[in-house]
Amino acid sequence: MLRNSRRGFLLAALAGAVLNVQAAPTQYNLLEVYNMALENDAQLAAAKASMKATQETVNQSLATLLPTFGLSAKTQYNKTSSELTNGPDEDENYNSHGWGATLTQPLFNMNSWFNYEQARSVGDQASAVFANARQQLILRVAESYFNVLRSEDSLMTAKAQERALKQQLDQARERYNVGLIAETDVLVARAAYDNARVARIQAENLVSVSYEGLRTIVNQDVTDIAQLEKAMPVVAPTPNNPEEWVNTALANNLGLKAAREGLTASKSKVKASKSGHAPTVNAFASYNFSSNNSSQARSTILSGDRTDTVVGVQFDLPIFSGGATSSVTRQASFQLEEAQKNYDQQLRGTNANTRNLLRTATSDVDRVHASCQVIISSESALKATQSGYEVGTRNITDVLDAQQQLYSSISNYLNTRYDFIVNTLKLKQAVGTLSPVDLEELNQWMTDASGELSVPDQCGG
């Protein structure tokens, strides 16, 4: 346990290492940032539009199985001239017009049916791809959000280290002025302080860069976000049985589901291609009306107005199409083989990724607890080294190295906590269970920015 009596030096070293934003209230927490991303993320919006466009193919394919009805109409001016051998020439100018209606209902069309089956599978695949894009958004928001917190922690650590090294440099100068140490110690302390200044400048830039990454997703300027409470529990995922996680992933992983629907669509495409050799049967009915006022029509038994009604069934059987149907069938077969291999690869990748993420998240728990212990050890080592330096048994290089080790251990601890969170979310995505509820649960551990590093009060494990 890192007791209060043992933390006095660390808290004193961190005093003053506060970000300039501490006076301002927290503007956004994790859930608020996610809700903004839902509204403004261009990548998700593009995925949604792509899904809707793809799903329209279902309606288009279904239309080939449903009745079609069409109307036509025409009107025209006619001018005729006849030269007769046994009579006078005849010239006539007249108008004619007409209209018609045709209804067609497919009765048997295997190609259209299998194309419809393919379209439905493609539509389901598009839905799975979009659902996966929503899960990806959750992960991208979380990664970007915690990248900002990483950068802010790095900046606070860099400021704390710069402050401590400045104090060390001032002490070295005082000891040199009274003849207790050589000038070399002052130069070494100065070099360490200058390096700390460089690290702080780099950390300040990293904060700006990380906020830009978050702004890219939410399309708004976010200048302050809630911090992660140091009391957030770090617990290994349960159950600790890889097979159970893998079975869940095989049933729910959205990338795998999309690949599975793509495989089904390819099978339907092969059937549709083969059905190019099959006959088609259509029922049809048509009605046509025509009228003209020519003198010839009026002088015959046929009236100038005429109507025709036709009802029938049409049978078509393609015999030879130059080999196109066979070629299309072979092409569809190769595409089916490609889809099968892609599915196999996705299946293997999902299996391996789930196992690896479970191991990683479980390992992160041990790393967090071990990193916490390193802070305790590093603080004790620094205090002992400084005491030795005071009595002359250790040199200033030893002190600076011990300080560097302390701040490195703090950074490692904080980064490991963020690694645990992100890897846990990745594990949930791999098994297909990642949802906004996971962000809601995380958001309960977000607190107003205090400008202080989340150094633990105690270490578990």
PEMO-V74142 format. One line per field, one symbol per residue. psi: psi as a letter, one per 40 degrees, with the letter a starting at -180 (. if undefined). A space follows every 50 residues. Layout:
psi=???
This chain:
psi=igiddeeddddddeheghieedeiihdhaddddddddddehddddddddd ddddeddddddddeeiiihiiiiiiihhhihhhidfaiihhhhiiiiiii hhhhhhdhgddddddddddddddddddddddddddddddddddddddddd dddddddddddddddddddddddddddeediidddddddddddddddddd dddddddddddddddddefihhehiiihieehihhiiiifhddddddddd dehdddddddddddddddddddddeeeiiihhiihihhhiiifiddddei ehieihihhhhahhhhhhdhfeeddddddddddddddddddddddddddd ddddddddddddddddddddddddddddddddddddddddeeeiiddddd ddddddddddddddddddddddddddddddeeehiddddddddeehiihe eiighidiha.
